[in-house]
């Protein structure tokens, strides 16, 4: 979900520059920094972003400057008089209190609301025209951003398939080890059962045999290996899809991890434990990459 795009355009009246950045995120978090004086722009951009993106922390910055200006600044005499009177009163009160105030500069006074009419202030028609130009210029920026994400996605696709191949290989390695262990477990349980029956009187032999059989069933890891293989198949199918599959893959990684944990807890064999730990490491690496997938 990492991406970057920048674009600068110059018109007869305005020059503007876009910058769009995206990083990993569980959901879609949009942060827009736009000129406040351009009304109605943010909602349109959010609509376009929500249409094209599903996940990621995405920031969009727009800077707009007027290329030329005309007319002179007009002062509001009445408002200026009120402001100067207020400043004079504040100064007198500060002197009585023994507080020294710094006098405001001309620029600071002109920046006060209502003092001057900005010749760059746009009419409704000019504002609509500028907004239309900006919205028309946004799709190429989005295309560039998505193109970079697609390039990264192609590389990530190969990485994910490599992780899945490693998991599948470890599962194949585990099967003969599990079968060998199953035979060893059966022999060990049989010896233990014989020893228990020889040294215990009054025990229900059928009941003891049932309990031993249940223990053998609980120690079998065949189901865990089968489910791991099924998860590998499901993950490959998702990666072949054109839809947004990040959340589904994240869920599958949780299931992968659950089966690997169960395998380790049941292992009772050095080699099977090693394979289980290797599986957990491969699954953790895969889950880190899944956070980058939309």
Residue, then its C-alpha position, 0 to 999 in steps of 0.5 A: x500500500x506504499x505509494x507516492x505521486x506529485x504533480x505541478x500545473x500552471x494556468x493563466x491565473x493560478x499555479x498549483x502543486x499536488x503531493x500524495x503519499x500512502x503508507x500501510x494501514x489496517x483501514x483507510x485513513x485519509x488526511x487532506x491538507x488543502x487551502x481553506x479558501x477553496x470551498x467545496x473541494x475537500x468533499x469532491x476529493x474525498x469521494x474520489x479517494x474513497x472510490x479508488x482506495x480501500x486501505x492505507x494511511x494516505x495524505x494529500x497536500x495541495x498548494x495553490x498560488x495566484x499567478x497574477x493579481x489586479x486591483x488595489x487593496x481596499x481598506x474598510x475605514x470604519x473597521x480600521x477605526x474600531x481596531x485602532x481604538x481598541x488597540x489604543x485602549x489596550x495600550x492604556x490599560x497595559x500601561x496602568x498595569x505596568x505591562x509593556x506591550x509591543x506595538x503591532x506592525x502594519x502587516x499585522x493590522x492589515x491581516x486582521x479580519x475585516x480591515x482590508x478587502x483582498x483583491x485576490x478574493x474570488x467571485x462564486x464563478x471564479x471559485x467554481x472554475x478553479x475548483x473544476x480545474x483542480x478536480x479535473x487535474x486530480x485523476x492523473x495524480x491518482x493514476x500515478x499513485x496507483x501505478x506506483x502501488x501496482x508496481x510494488x504490489x507485483x513485487x509483493x505478490x512474488x514475495x507472498x508466493x515464496x512464503x506460501x511455497x515455504x509453508x507448503x514445503x514445511x508441511x510436506x516435510x512434516x508428514x513423514x515425520x508425523x507418520x513415523x512419530x505416530x507409530x512410535x507413539x502407538x508403540x509407547x502407549x501400548x507399552x505403557x498400557x501393558x505396564x499399567x494393567x500389570x500393576x493395577x488391579x480392579x481397573x476396567x481394561x476396556x476403559x483404560x484402552x479407550x483413554x489410551x486411544x483417545x490420547x493417541x487421537x489427540x496427539x495426532x497432527x494430521x488434521x493440523x497439516x491438512x488445514x495448513x495445506x488448505x490455507x495455502x491453497x486458499x491464500x494462493x487463490x486470493x492472491x490470484x484475485x483482482x479484488x482487495x484481499x488484504x483483510x482476508x489474507x490477514x485472517x488466514x494468517x491468524x489461522x495459519x498461526x493457530x495450526x502451527x501453534x497446535x502442531x508445536x504443542x502436540x509435537x513431542x518429537x524434536x524434528x516435528x518441533x523444529x518444523x513447527x517452529x520454522x512454520x511459525x517463523x515463515x508465517x510471521x514473515x508472511x503476516x508482516x507482508x500481508x499488512x502491505x496488501x490492500 
